[in-house]
């Protein structure tokens, strides 16, 4: 690589890697080693697994005289790559008291130093291009884990009777914003990434799809609106629920979104990364399953959008402008300081979804393109769609173990669009496809109505 290229790669690599460490700073070593449920992972595991990715897919392939930092890490921190070999059971990641956090930090430092040496080496053109491709994927992968670190630690802290704060930060009251219906003519449109710049393979190939005329709500469903659904007995009305969802909600004995609770006076509170807060009626409802989102939409006389409708509307709103985000996880700094956010925003602005007030417009790119007035497209909540997670026509997984990244999960999951307050800014784009099982609700998942 040329010297200026090496410097740019080093800066980008260091920024992402240091941000992951910064996310662990507010936590104790005990916090970092605990696992709250099988679907979540300990912070220590996230820090080690993202390092394993660089060691396995870059150093093992390209470093002369490669030797692993520790042979056992190949199994302990392999997530789901069957092509690599054995894996430690996901549900038992919290039992890994060793390696310690100190040893995981040493592992990260060792791999980081070796990546830097590889970047500085005089590689031929073909290995140079391969290195750039793998580095990009590794950094995008780590940024995905940065959001998971926040959602996993939120779930963990919520299990404690102490209900501790991740970061002490106030959540300012949100202003009320009227909901409007915006009509879209639909038609034959192009869906998916155009292939210019990085994207994940599940965003490809771009293809044409017919979208019938439809309407979308101008903003996300709010806490106050969802509370009205609860007050109307929505959790106890089988007619509103998908059959599988009704069985699920009855088996789980649920009557509210994850993290909602009542105080002694019967008032609703919400557990957030900033601790327990009074439920803000004008912030978007979040931590919903697909089942809950669909039941609410039925109650409201509407439905969930398809992912094609969502992307069609998002592209119309953005008009070629880049999507924005409240989260600046690409910057370096300490999580609990304003300086870490790269601006004057308070930490609470990206630790919890904000309201659809005028100040939030920058998160959608609104006003910079051919906007229709869609708000909260990005940087607030992932938005459930009614679309099953499936391959686009012509999809081809990458060869080898890296081909397991997305394609093998295209079954029994649903697509979410947009991005959340915890999503790194570079992951907010109109073609991005997130996906989770219908019962998942520990992510920042909300809903936008369609009809």
C-alpha positions as CSV (number, residue, x, y, z in Angstrom):
1,X,0.0,0.0,0.0
2,X,1.1,3.6,-0.6
3,X,2.0,5.5,2.5
4,X,-1.0,7.8,2.4
5,X,-3.3,4.8,2.0
6,X,-1.7,3.0,5.0
7,X,-2.2,6.1,7.1
8,X,-5.9,6.3,6.2
9,X,-6.4,2.6,6.9
10,X,-4.6,2.9,10.2
11,X,-6.7,5.9,11.3
12,X,-10.0,4.2,10.3
13,X,-9.0,0.9,11.9
14,X,-7.9,2.6,15.1
15,X,-11.0,4.7,15.4
16,X,-13.4,1.7,15.2
17,X,-11.3,-0.5,17.5
18,X,-10.9,2.2,20.1
19,X,-14.6,3.0,20.1
20,X,-15.4,-0.7,21.0
21,X,-13.1,-0.4,24.0
22,X,-14.7,3.0,24.9
23,X,-18.1,1.3,25.0
24,X,-16.8,-1.0,27.7
25,X,-15.4,1.8,29.9
26,X,-18.6,2.5,32.0
27,X,-18.7,-1.2,32.9
28,X,-17.1,-3.3,35.6
29,X,-15.2,-6.5,34.7
30,X,-18.1,-8.4,36.2
31,X,-20.5,-6.6,33.9
32,X,-18.3,-7.4,30.9
33,X,-18.3,-11.2,31.6
34,X,-22.0,-11.7,32.3
35,X,-24.6,-13.0,29.8
36,X,-28.3,-12.2,30.4
37,X,-29.9,-14.7,28.0
38,X,-28.8,-17.1,25.2
39,X,-29.5,-14.5,22.4
40,X,-27.2,-11.9,24.1
41,X,-23.4,-12.1,24.5
42,X,-21.1,-10.7,27.2
43,X,-19.2,-7.5,26.3
44,X,-15.9,-9.4,26.8
45,X,-17.0,-11.9,24.2
46,X,-17.9,-9.1,21.7
47,X,-14.4,-7.6,22.2
48,X,-12.7,-10.9,21.6
49,X,-14.9,-12.1,18.7
50,X,-14.4,-8.9,16.7
51,X,-10.6,-9.4,17.2
52,X,-11.0,-13.1,16.2
53,X,-12.5,-11.9,13.0
54,X,-9.4,-10.0,12.0
55,X,-7.0,-12.7,13.2
56,X,-8.9,-15.5,11.4
57,X,-9.8,-13.9,8.1
58,X,-6.8,-11.6,7.6
59,X,-3.8,-12.6,9.7
60,X,-4.2,-16.3,9.2
61,X,-4.4,-15.8,5.4
62,X,-1.9,-13.1,4.9
63,X,0.7,-12.8,7.7
64,X,4.0,-14.5,7.1
65,X,4.7,-17.1,9.7
66,X,1.3,-16.8,11.3
67,X,0.8,-18.1,14.8
68,X,-2.5,-17.6,16.7
69,X,-2.4,-15.5,19.9
70,X,-3.9,-18.5,21.7
71,X,-5.0,-21.7,19.9
72,X,-8.1,-22.1,22.0
73,X,-9.5,-18.7,20.9
74,X,-10.2,-20.2,17.5
75,X,-13.1,-22.2,19.1
76,X,-14.0,-19.9,22.0
77,X,-14.7,-16.8,19.8
78,X,-16.0,-18.4,16.6
79,X,-19.6,-17.3,16.4
80,X,-21.3,-19.3,13.7
81,X,-18.7,-20.0,11.0
82,X,-18.9,-23.7,10.4
83,X,-16.3,-23.4,7.7
84,X,-13.8,-22.4,10.3
85,X,-14.4,-25.3,12.6
86,X,-15.8,-25.9,16.1
87,X,-17.6,-23.3,18.1
88,X,-18.2,-22.7,21.8
89,X,-22.0,-22.9,22.5
90,X,-23.6,-19.5,22.2
91,X,-25.7,-19.9,25.3
92,X,-22.6,-20.7,27.4
93,X,-20.5,-17.6,26.5
94,X,-21.2,-16.2,30.0
95,X,-19.4,-19.2,31.5
96,X,-16.1,-18.1,30.0
97,X,-14.5,-16.6,33.1
98,X,-11.2,-17.0,31.3
99,X,-9.7,-15.3,29.4
100,X,-10.0,-12.3,31.7
101,X,-10.8,-8.8,30.4
102,X,-7.1,-8.0,30.8
103,X,-6.2,-11.0,28.6
104,X,-8.9,-10.0,26.0
105,X,-7.4,-6.4,25.9
106,X,-4.0,-8.0,25.4
107,X,-5.4,-10.1,22.6
108,X,-6.8,-7.0,20.9
109,X,-3.6,-5.1,21.3
110,X,-1.6,-8.0,19.8
111,X,-3.8,-8.4,16.7
112,X,-4.0,-4.6,16.2
113,X,-0.2,-4.4,16.2
114,X,0.0,-7.2,13.7
115,X,-2.6,-5.6,11.4
116,X,-0.6,-2.4,11.5
117,X,2.6,-4.3,10.4
118,X,0.7,-6.0,7.6
119,X,-0.6,-2.6,6.4
120,X,2.9,-1.2,6.4
121,X,4.3,-4.2,4.5
122,X,5.0,-3.9,0.7
123,X,2.2,-6.1,-0.6
124,X,1.6,-6.8,-4.3
125,X,-1.5,-5.3,-6.0
126,X,-3.7,-8.4,-5.6
127,X,-3.1,-9.0,-1.9
128,X,-3.4,-5.3,-1.3
129,X,-6.9,-5.3,-2.8
130,X,-7.9,-8.4,-0.9
131,X,-6.6,-6.8,2.3
132,X,-8.6,-3.7,1.7
133,X,-11.8,-5.8,1.1
134,X,-11.3,-7.9,4.3
135,X,-10.4,-4.9,6.4
136,X,-13.5,-3.1,5.3
137,X,-15.7,-6.1,6.1
138,X,-14.0,-6.6,9.5
139,X,-14.6,-2.9,10.5
140,X,-18.2,-3.0,9.3
141,X,-18.6,-6.2,11.2
142,X,-17.2,-4.7,14.4
143,X,-19.5,-1.7,14.1
144,X,-22.5,-4.1,14.0
145,X,-21.2,-5.5,17.2
146,X,-21.0,-2.0,18.7
147,X,-24.7,-1.7,18.5
148,X,-25.1,-5.3,19.9
149,X,-22.9,-4.3,22.8
150,X,-25.3,-1.6,23.7
151,X,-28.4,-3.7,23.4
152,X,-26.9,-6.6,25.1
153,X,-25.6,-4.6,28.1
154,X,-29.0,-2.9,28.3
155,X,-30.7,-6.3,28.7
156,X,-28.1,-7.3,31.2
157,X,-28.4,-4.2,33.4
158,X,-32.2,-4.5,33.3
159,X,-31.9,-7.9,35.1
160,X,-30.4,-6.3,38.2
161,X,-32.7,-5.2,41.1
162,X,-30.5,-2.1,41.3
163,X,-31.4,-1.1,37.7
164,X,-28.1,0.6,37.2
165,X,-27.4,3.3,34.6
166,X,-24.9,2.6,31.8
167,X,-24.3,6.3,31.5
168,X,-25.8,9.0,33.7
169,X,-27.5,11.3,31.3
170,X,-30.8,13.1,31.3
171,X,-33.4,12.4,28.7
172,X,-35.1,15.7,27.8
173,X,-38.9,15.6,27.3
174,X,-39.8,15.3,23.6
175,X,-42.3,17.5,21.9
176,X,-45.5,16.3,20.4
177,X,-45.5,15.9,16.6
178,X,-48.7,15.2,14.7
179,X,-48.9,12.1,12.6
180,X,-49.7,12.6,8.9
181,X,-50.3,10.1,6.2
182,X,-48.1,10.5,3.1
183,X,-49.2,8.9,-0.2
184,X,-46.8,7.3,-2.6
185,X,-47.8,6.4,-6.2
186,X,-45.6,3.3,-6.3
187,X,-44.7,1.7,-9.6
188,X,-41.8,-0.2,-11.0
189,X,-38.8,0.7,-8.9
190,X,-35.2,-0.4,-8.1
191,X,-34.6,-2.0,-4.7
192,X,-31.2,-2.8,-3.2
193,X,-27.7,-1.4,-3.2
194,X,-26.2,-0.1,-6.5
195,X,-22.9,-1.8,-5.7
196,X,-20.9,1.5,-5.5
197,X,-19.0,1.4,-2.2
198,X,-19.4,-1.0,0.6
199,X,-22.6,-2.9,1.3
200,X,-23.4,-6.3,2.8
201,X,-24.2,-9.1,0.4
202,X,-27.8,-9.3,1.5
203,X,-28.4,-5.8,0.0
204,X,-27.5,-7.2,-3.5
205,X,-28.2,-7.4,-6.3
206,X,-30.2,-4.3,-7.1
207,X,-33.3,-5.4,-8.9
208,X,-36.6,-4.1,-10.1
209,X,-39.8,-4.7,-8.2
210,X,-43.4,-3.4,-8.6
211,X,-44.8,-1.5,-5.6
212,X,-48.5,-0.8,-5.6
213,X,-49.7,2.7,-4.4
214,X,-49.4,3.0,-0.6
215,X,-49.3,5.4,2.3
216,X,-46.8,5.7,5.2
217,X,-47.1,7.4,8.5
218,X,-45.0,10.5,8.7
219,X,-43.3,9.3,11.9
220,X,-42.9,6.3,14.2
221,X,-45.6,5.2,16.6
222,X,-45.0,6.9,19.9
223,X,-45.1,5.6,23.5
224,X,-48.3,7.5,24.2
225,X,-50.0,5.9,21.2
226,X,-48.8,2.5,22.2
227,X,-50.0,3.1,25.7
228,X,-53.5,3.7,24.3
229,X,-53.3,0.2,22.7
230,X,-52.4,-1.3,26.2
231,X,-55.2,0.7,27.9
232,X,-57.7,-0.7,25.3
233,X,-56.8,-4.2,26.3
234,X,-54.7,-4.9,23.2
235,X,-52.5,-7.5,24.9
236,X,-55.7,-9.5,25.8
237,X,-57.5,-9.3,22.5
238,X,-56.7,-12.4,20.5
239,X,-58.4,-11.0,17.4
240,X,-55.6,-8.5,17.0
241,X,-52.7,-11.0,17.0
242,X,-51.2,-13.5,14.6
243,X,-51.9,-17.0,15.8
244,X,-48.2,-17.6,16.6
245,X,-48.0,-14.2,18.3
246,X,-51.0,-14.9,20.5
247,X,-49.5,-18.2,21.6
248,X,-46.3,-16.4,22.4
249,X,-47.7,-13.4,24.3
250,X,-49.9,-15.8,26.4
251,X,-47.0,-18.1,27.1
252,X,-44.8,-15.2,28.1
253,X,-47.6,-13.5,30.0
254,X,-46.8,-10.1,28.5
255,X,-48.8,-6.9,28.9
256,X,-46.3,-4.2,27.8
257,X,-43.1,-3.6,25.8
258,X,-39.8,-4.8,27.1
259,X,-38.4,-2.4,29.8
260,X,-41.8,-0.8,30.6
261,X,-42.8,-1.1,34.3
262,X,-45.2,0.7,36.6
263,X,-44.2,2.6,39.8
264,X,-46.2,2.2,43.0
265,X,-48.6,4.9,41.9
266,X,-49.3,3.0,38.6
267,X,-47.4,5.4,36.4
268,X,-45.4,4.0,33.5
269,X,-41.6,4.0,33.7
270,X,-39.1,2.8,31.1
271,X,-35.7,1.3,31.8
272,X,-33.1,2.9,29.5
273,X,-29.3,3.0,29.1
274,X,-29.6,6.2,31.2
275,X,-31.4,4.4,34.0
276,X,-35.1,4.3,34.8
277,X,-37.0,7.3,33.3
278,X,-40.6,8.4,33.3
279,X,-42.2,7.1,30.1
280,X,-42.1,9.9,27.6
281,X,-45.3,9.8,25.6
282,X,-43.7,11.5,22.6
283,X,-40.6,9.4,22.1
284,X,-41.1,6.4,19.8
285,X,-42.1,3.1,21.3
286,X,-39.2,0.6,21.1
287,X,-38.2,-2.9,22.1
288,X,-41.2,-4.4,20.3
289,X,-41.4,-7.9,18.8
290,X,-42.8,-8.2,15.3
291,X,-45.9,-9.8,17.0
292,X,-46.5,-6.7,19.1
293,X,-45.9,-4.3,16.1
294,X,-48.3,-6.3,14.0
295,X,-51.0,-6.4,16.7
296,X,-50.7,-2.6,17.2
297,X,-51.0,-2.0,13.5
298,X,-54.2,-4.1,13.3
299,X,-55.7,-2.3,16.3
300,X,-54.8,1.1,14.6
301,X,-56.6,0.0,11.4
302,X,-53.3,-0.1,9.5
303,X,-50.5,-2.6,8.7
304,X,-46.8,-2.9,8.7
305,X,-45.0,-1.7,5.5
306,X,-43.2,-4.2,3.2
307,X,-39.5,-3.6,3.0
308,X,-39.9,-2.6,-0.7
309,X,-42.4,0.1,0.3
310,X,-40.1,1.3,3.0
311,X,-37.1,1.6,0.7
312,X,-39.2,3.2,-2.0
313,X,-40.4,5.9,0.4
314,X,-36.9,6.4,2.0
315,X,-35.3,7.0,-1.4
316,X,-38.0,9.4,-2.3
317,X,-37.5,11.2,1.0
318,X,-33.7,11.4,0.8
319,X,-33.5,12.3,-2.9
320,X,-29.9,11.2,-3.2
321,X,-28.8,12.7,0.2
322,X,-27.0,10.6,2.7
323,X,-28.9,9.2,5.7
324,X,-28.1,10.7,9.0
325,X,-27.8,9.3,12.5
326,X,-27.8,10.6,16.1
327,X,-25.0,8.2,16.8
328,X,-21.4,9.1,16.1
329,X,-19.9,5.7,17.0
330,X,-17.2,6.3,14.3
331,X,-15.6,8.8,16.6
332,X,-13.0,8.2,19.3
333,X,-13.6,9.2,22.9
334,X,-15.1,8.2,26.2
335,X,-18.7,7.2,26.0
336,X,-19.8,9.3,29.0
337,X,-18.5,12.6,27.7
338,X,-19.9,15.1,25.2
339,X,-16.6,15.1,23.4
340,X,-17.0,11.5,22.5
341,X,-20.1,12.3,20.4
342,X,-18.2,14.6,18.1
343,X,-20.6,17.5,18.8
344,X,-22.7,19.1,21.4
345,X,-25.3,16.4,21.6
346,X,-25.9,14.9,25.0
347,X,-25.2,11.2,25.4
348,X,-28.9,10.5,25.9
349,X,-29.5,11.6,22.4
350,X,-28.0,8.4,21.0
351,X,-28.5,6.1,24.0
352,X,-32.3,6.3,23.5
353,X,-34.6,7.1,20.5
354,X,-35.6,10.7,20.4
355,X,-39.0,12.3,19.5
356,X,-39.9,13.4,16.0
357,X,-39.5,17.1,16.7
358,X,-37.9,19.6,14.3
359,X,-34.5,19.1,15.9
360,X,-34.5,15.4,14.9
361,X,-34.9,16.1,11.1
362,X,-31.1,15.9,10.5
363,X,-31.2,12.3,11.3
364,X,-33.3,11.5,8.2
365,X,-31.7,13.8,5.7
366,X,-35.0,15.6,5.6
367,X,-34.9,18.9,3.8
368,X,-31.8,18.0,1.8
369,X,-33.6,16.1,-1.0
370,X,-37.0,15.7,-2.5
371,X,-38.5,15.2,1.0
372,X,-42.1,14.5,1.5
373,X,-41.9,14.9,5.3
374,X,-41.0,11.4,6.4
375,X,-39.4,11.7,9.8
376,X,-37.4,9.3,12.0
377,X,-36.3,7.1,9.1
378,X,-32.9,6.7,10.6
379,X,-31.2,7.0,13.9
380,X,-34.2,6.3,16.1
381,X,-35.6,2.8,15.9
382,X,-35.3,-0.1,13.6
383,X,-38.7,-0.5,11.9
384,X,-40.4,-3.9,11.5
385,X,-41.7,-4.7,8.1
386,X,-44.0,-7.5,7.1
387,X,-41.3,-9.0,4.8
388,X,-39.7,-12.3,5.5
389,X,-35.9,-12.2,5.3
390,X,-35.1,-13.8,2.0
391,X,-32.5,-13.6,-0.8
392,X,-33.0,-11.1,-3.6
393,X,-33.3,-12.5,-7.1
394,X,-29.8,-13.4,-8.2
395,X,-28.2,-13.4,-4.7
396,X,-24.9,-15.2,-4.5
397,X,-23.1,-15.8,-1.2
398,X,-19.4,-15.2,-1.1
399,X,-17.2,-18.4,-1.4
400,X,-15.8,-20.0,1.7
401,X,-16.6,-19.3,5.4
402,X,-17.3,-15.6,4.7
403,X,-20.3,-16.7,2.6
404,X,-21.9,-17.7,5.9
405,X,-22.2,-14.0,7.0
406,X,-25.8,-13.5,6.0
407,X,-27.2,-16.0,3.5
408,X,-27.6,-19.0,5.8
409,X,-29.9,-17.0,8.1
410,X,-32.6,-16.4,5.4
411,X,-35.3,-18.4,7.1
412,X,-37.9,-17.7,9.8
413,X,-36.8,-14.1,10.3
414,X,-38.3,-10.7,9.4
415,X,-36.7,-7.6,7.9
416,X,-36.3,-4.4,9.8
417,X,-35.4,-1.2,8.0
418,X,-33.8,2.2,9.0
419,X,-31.4,2.3,11.9
420,X,-31.6,3.0,15.6
421,X,-30.1,5.5,18.0
422,X,-27.4,3.0,18.7
423,X,-26.5,2.2,15.1
424,X,-23.1,3.6,13.8
425,X,-23.8,6.3,11.3
426,X,-22.2,4.5,8.4
427,X,-24.8,1.8,8.7
428,X,-27.8,4.1,8.1
429,X,-28.7,3.7,4.4
430,X,-31.9,3.0,2.4
431,X,-30.8,-0.4,1.3
432,X,-29.6,-1.8,4.7
433,X,-31.5,-4.9,5.8
434,X,-31.5,-5.9,9.4
435,X,-33.2,-9.1,10.4
436,X,-34.4,-10.9,13.6
437,X,-36.9,-13.6,14.6
438,X,-40.5,-12.4,15.1
439,X,-40.2,-12.8,18.9
440,X,-37.0,-10.7,19.3
441,X,-37.4,-7.4,21.2
442,X,-34.1,-6.6,22.9
443,X,-33.0,-4.5,19.9
444,X,-34.2,-0.9,19.4
445,X,-37.1,-2.1,17.3
446,X,-40.2,0.0,16.7
447,X,-42.8,0.5,14.0
448,X,-44.1,2.9,11.3
449,X,-47.6,2.3,10.1
450,X,-48.6,1.7,6.5
451,X,-51.8,1.4,4.6
